[in-house]
Amino acid sequence: MKLKRTLAVLATMAAAGALLSGCSTAAPAEDGKTLKLWHFESEDSAMGIAWNQAIKTFEEETGAKVEFEAKSFEQIRSTSSQVLNSNEAPDILEYNKGNATAGLLASQGLLSPLDDAVKKYGWADKLAPSLQTTARYDDKGVMGSGSWYGIPNYGEYVEVYYNKDMFAKYGIAVPTSYDEFEAALQTFTDNGVTPLAEAGAEYPIGQLWYQLALSKADRSFVDDYQLYKNPVDWQGPELSYASDKLKEYVDKGYISKDTTGLKAEDMGTSFISGKYPIMVSGSWWYGRIIKEATSFDWGTFLFPGSELAPGSSGNLWVVPENAANKDLAYKFIDITMRPEIQALIGNNGGVPVAANTADITDPKSQELIANFNTLTERDGLAFYPDWPTSTFYDQIVAATQELINGSTTPEEMNTQLGDQYESGVADITGK
């Protein structure tokens, strides 16, 4: 799709206005230039809606055209190293954050450092510290320090979705502690209802496992696990608790053993259809649930008894080192950080990072953003369990599947994951 706009009439009016107001020159125009932009958000998603408006604003204000190509996440992930190392690189693209993704490209010299642009546009002032972590990478590609290589303009996090009608049917109040949460799970099970919608063939079960570990963790654990500050004890209280508790969830019927063959889409549609009363998953489901879960009342709450939750900034705007129009890319990024564009993200089921609170008018969106703000204010975003190494996602999926089907024990699972984690981290750090 190409979005093109000519501004001859507006440019003439602007020039006339400048003369009448006594201004000596108009803002420099970028007529004749083209910004090549890639992203993988659907057109009707919160980000897709907001970024389409940002494109229009950019063209109107700069006189440049935007040549937008919609790419899939997998297209960008699988071809980025080759494309960005060629003269076919776009000027700006959306890219996944983390050591094994944006950090890897940064360490390979394929991304342009953004420090000067961050200073010029004041983006650091708009991003909470935990959101900045995923935007900066050192020379080995490890997030959290070094130069800026990306800018996020939305956030994401894992929370608890619940079916209010099913809670009311069984007289269950919204839990405010972990003990109350587990009591709710037991009440549903006692009444023949499997409480948790889950998926063991993709990311969701690993995120639940990590959330359970985070309920016993603090920021130092997260720094050790994600940033390699100190060795991680894989038989320690956080990870042992998580694996033991996940097995207990299966043994008690809180999670179906059939979940090993289910994907994230299966989990989401089963909750949306009203089959399960609870789903522990990400804010990325929010807009879809608003549109599709029309047969029952629902709400959300943060995982009780935990100061931390899986979550981070959203994906990053990155500028390839081979980009032809870097200054235009920086101008576009800045437009996406404006309050009016941030409000579009917030009012369409997304989580803006720099919106004015008064601009968010949708009640469901207000709830979503309030929970996110609670997490960021207490420094509660703890990233995701698979981030430490490029192979850890598949390894966590395999290990949790084996735990659920009973072919491994919690202790054996942690030993296996610990060995794989340490090997992967050594490949990155050289230690």
Phi, psi and omega in degrees: 000134176243132177252111184236146180208132175258145189235032184300315182294313181296322179297320179296317180295321180295318180296318179296320178297321180297320180294317181294328183273356178090004179287141184280326181218154173273169177298144182299133181269156178243030181305138178091346179267156180228130176264118177269120188231134174238139165205167186241020178276143178290154187297329182261008175283166180302314180290320178300316178297313183294318184286331173297320176292323178298323177298315179298315179298316180302313181296319180295322186274331185257336187082352177278161176258155175248127173254101185260133174240122176282124178241154173278159176305316183292324177302313182291318183297317189277340185244000189300314184300319181288313184293317183289344178265020182227177177277007176267002183297140173288175177277334181203144177208158172277134180218149182291143182269160177123165184299319186278357184237269180300322179297320179296314179296321179297318181292337178272000180077018183268347179248146179276131175294142188250015188304315181295319179292323177300317179292316182297316186263353177072030183294329181299329180289343183262356185241126177299154182307318181292336176281331178288335183306316184279356181263347185240141183219142177275186186290347176264359180086018180269128185289160172109344178206173181090200183285159172282130177236000179198159178231121174270143173237013171212167180237174178203154181196164179262135177216187182253120171267138180219149179272106184297325181295318180290324175298315181294321182301323182255014174065036183257127177274159176297122184290140177247000176221165179294322179301320178292325177297314180292327176295324177295317177301317182293321179298316177299315182298319179299334180261017175078018181248121172289118192283327191254119167287129183215170177214119182262351181269354178219199192298330192303315184294325177295325178289324174296315178303315180293322177299320177296320176297319181295334179292344176248010190246170172228183184298328180295323175298315180298317179297322178292314184292315188265327187248003175063033181293320179214162178300147179263131177272104184282354171248015181282180188295330183286305186282328175296317178301315183299314183289320177298316183292322179297318176297321179297321178301321179289313182298325182272356179085012177289332177234137177286141175295339178290350183297341182299333181261005184262144177260171183304319179299320177299317179300310184297315181291329178291323175290316181299327180282349180092011182287324182241145181277342187222140172221123176261104182198191195272164178296344179295344176278345195301307183299321180292319180295322177304316185282326192252335182272074187259357184265356180206162177274143183216166178203187181220158170206156177289149182303120188289145177081014181223130175280342185246154177210150172301135181163169183186188165298164170285191177296166190254146160280122177238154181242114181300148177299330180270009180299141181275337186227067184295319181298322176295322178300317180295322179295321179295315178304316182297323178297322180292345179267358182289152182304321183290326177284321176299323179295324176297319175300312185292325183272002179239023173095008177258179181242097180288155180255348185217038181272154169280129184305321183294341181280347181267108188253341181284126184301318179296320179295324178299319179295315179301312184288326178298318178295320178296316179297323176300316179295313183292326180293331178257017179054050188260000179282122188244016177066205188232154190293333185270358187294328189302328181221162183288343181251000191287334179302305181296326181291321177292317178302313181296317183293317180290327174299317180295324178294317182293320181275001173085011182272357175215161177261163176304317181295317179295321179298316181292324177297314180297311180295323179298317178296317181292320177300309183297322178295316180293320179293321178298324178297326182279314188270341184076014182249000000 
